Amino acid sequence: MGMESYLFKIELHQKIEPQKLNDIFNTLGLQLVEQKMGEHEEPSEFFHELFTDDGIIETHSFLTLGEKQLCQFYLRFSICSPPKIVDRTFELLVALNTILPIRVKDMESLNYLHLGPKGRLRPDFDVERSAYIPIDVTIFKQNLDGIAKRALLLDEDRERSVIRGGSATLDHLENKNWLGRFLGWIFN
């Protein structure tokens, strides 16, 4: 899980062929940007993105050796994105859910809940289950769990960039000499 992106795991209620998911993504405006067909022990991977004025939404799906259908994929966007990327992401999730029923796991919430406040969780607390979130942008923006990365993302007063997650974001932060401040925001 990268600190430079906000990450969701999208679980499909029904397994689906990669080409069918690609067709659905195309319908929703996502374009296939890279495809790696696995050989021998390598997984097959598919990368799609939706480029908007509000940011870039990226997906990554993969099949392990022997798998023919997908049951999940990951969706992310750069933490440097404008706050409107959250609205755009949830619009995409709602549209996807009407075509192909999904469950959304907020991997940032999962990470936060595993760490817990000061690392202490109640013994009866189900971390995995609590990371599932409703597909509702209003509830997401309320940030009831106080997830620092979500608060950072929603902060309207920070400078923003339409940029890909991963190394592009890290390079951007480093070039602006923001990496130290960014790490402070994340671990604050």
C-alpha positions, 0 to 999 in steps of 0.5 A: 500500500503506497503512501502517495495514493488513496487506495480502494479494493473493489470486490465483485459479487460475481467473477467476470472475464477480463475482457468483459470488465474491460468492456464495462470500464470502456463504457464508464470512460476508463481506458486500457493503458497497459496489459501484461499477459502472464506466462509460466509463473507470471500473473496477467495484469490490466491497468486502466485509467480515467483522466479528468480535470479532477484527477486521474483514477487508476485501476489495476486488476490481475489474474494469478496463474490458472485464473480465468476470471476476476473477482476483484481489482484495485482503484487508486488516485494520487493524494496530490489530486484536487479534492473533487477526485473523491466526487468523481471516484464515487460517481464512477463507483456508483455507475459501476455498481449499477452495472456490476454489483460491488463491495468497496474496501477502503484500504486506507481505513483498513491500514488505519484500523490495523494501527488503531489509535495509539496501536490499541484495538478492542479485542472484539473489533473486526478490522477487516469487516470495518474497512468496507464502506458504503458507496456514498460520497457524503459519508466518505467525506464525513471521515468519522474515523478521522483517517489522516490521509483522507483528511489531507485529501479533502483539505481544500487549502493545499496546492493540487495537481492532476497526476498519477499515483505511484512514482509520479506523485513521489517524484512530484512531491520531491521536485517541489521539496514537499516530501518531508511535509507530506510525510509529516501530514501522513504520519501526523 
